[in-house]
Amino acid sequence: MTYSENFVEWFRAAAPYIHAFRNRTFVIAFGGECVTDGHFIDLVHDLNLLESLGVQLVLVHGARPQIDARLKERGIVPTMVDDRRVTDDEALHCVVQAAGAVCLEIEALLSRAVADSPMAGSGIRVASGNFITARPVGVLEGVDFQHTGFVRKVDAIGIKRRLEDDEIVVLPPLGYSPTGEIFNLTLEDVATAAAIALEAEKLIFLCESSGAVDGDGVSVPELSVSGALQLLEDYPNQSEDVRIFLPCAARACKSGVGRTHLISRHVDGALIQELFTREGVGTMVRPDIPDVLRAATSADIPGLISLIEPLEADGILVRRDRDLLAQEINRFWVLEYRGEIIGSVALYPFTEEGSAELACLAINPDHRNYGRGDSLLRHVEYQARQRGIRRLFLLSTRTGQWFEERGFQETGVDQLPQRKQGLYNFERRSKIYVKNLAPQAAPITALPPTPQQASGRHSNGSHQHK
């Protein structure tokens, strides 16, 4: 496939995400390192693209390296306790100067409209202001943090007005008290509080690493809230920023934010890849819902039959012999919701040819469109890879388009394993779809989103992200 064909294919595949993101609010947080490393303009180009697609952007920046540089100029040694700066009067002066300088630099880069560049004709307007009300940290374990604070309140109404006026809002790591005091805040506190107050679709942290990892150091692409907290407990040896941001991600999703993403700031275009591809490039955290995805047992057969019988009657699924179903129950996984079987999927390996049949992917009609079909598909793809299978195929008469949107391609009977070719029903004339599986780093541990959250990468396939 040529470059042009790849581009066209990718651009078409991004269309569902573009529709899903329009007029949605994204809060994007990044440290002061992003602004000083010489590559910030690349991020600005991606932010410009998001803004042009109708995404409402709130940018939260840090300023730690800039603050430390100003402290060093004054001969002041920074005082940190539990990764939080103790801000005395002299330090506060440096904090305000540094944060102001970073904010101005961001505004300047967002204001560029150079011809023959991604910013040409952009006309971005930027707003910043006293949107964050803060309170002091106070004295903790004998340490007086002085001008260091926590977010007390976010002026969500004021921010939304600016967003509705097509402006990008920039929030520095500063907050103000009703009595006029200034407090030094952490960027993760500001970003998380803002995302919750704005009921943002996404909260995105740009990290030094590419996201969370498991016990073997392998990247974890997707986590539920409970899975994220459990991961930190089981494998605390995460990078520093993941240890800081992952609890914030869980807190945000528990409080109504649709998705939270941790992605590397060092990967050019990571933001676009995370948002506009199904695979993503970081770790995505999504809310918990009471679904259980597990291997089927003989006790599930009545519930499984109740699930598939209506689909068999409609001709969507081939009717399965009930005795054979009982014999092959170890091929199935079921999705259980509050004790009810609401989904199923099966995998039939043809190991001699390194392939496997994906079969009986079904969701109860009352529970569709919430991303559960995607969760079942990702799970069975992972199970196939674990078995050394690199090629999935399926037969379908009615749902082929859904699978095509997820990377399957229609093919002919001659592409089936020899043993399956002999079983093909030419009267039913099912279409055949095939997908080659790339190696996957880690299992999917997240479950589907709530109905209100089923948009964006990793949702119901109409887009989501990971």
SULGI-V186985 format. One line per field, one symbol per residue. phi: phi as a letter, one per 20 degrees, with the letter a starting at -180 (. if undefined). A space follows every 10 residues. Layout:
phi = ???
This chain:
phi = .fgfffffff fffegfffff efmeeddddb ffffedendf fffgffffff ffenfedcdd debgffffff ffgemdefdd clmcfedeff ffgfffffff ffffffffff efbfflcgeg mfmfddcbre edeccffndc lndeeleecd fdbdffffff ffffemdeed deecccefen fdcedeffff fffffffelf fbccdedfde pfcefemegd fbbegfffff ffffcffefg fffeefffff ffffdoffbc cdcfeeefng ffffedcffm ccdddcfecf dcdbffcffe ggfffffegf fffenfdffd ffffgffdff edccddclnd fdbbbccdfc ffdmcbeecl fbcggfcemd nfffffffff ffffffemed bdcbdbdcdg fgfffdnecf bdffefggff gfdfeffflf edcccedegd fbffdedfef gfdebngmde neah..
